[in-house]
């Protein structure tokens, strides 16, 4: 089962990804990462990597895409 981590854009709630969660949830482990708990990309990336061990697919929209780039850089 593939882990899929979805990251919404700035000022977007996890609800943004609800359709994708519903559509993919039966075949994959799907989770929406809450970026609202951290002040900068470095802290967000570190927490995401701590909370999601192993390999995963990372999908980001807008600011979530910037966070995805930070995760890849690490």
Secondary structure, 3 states (H helix, E strand, C coil): CCEEEEECCCCCCHHHHHHHHHHHCCCCEEEEECHHHCCCHHHHHHHHHHHCCCCCEEEECCHHHHHHHHHHHC
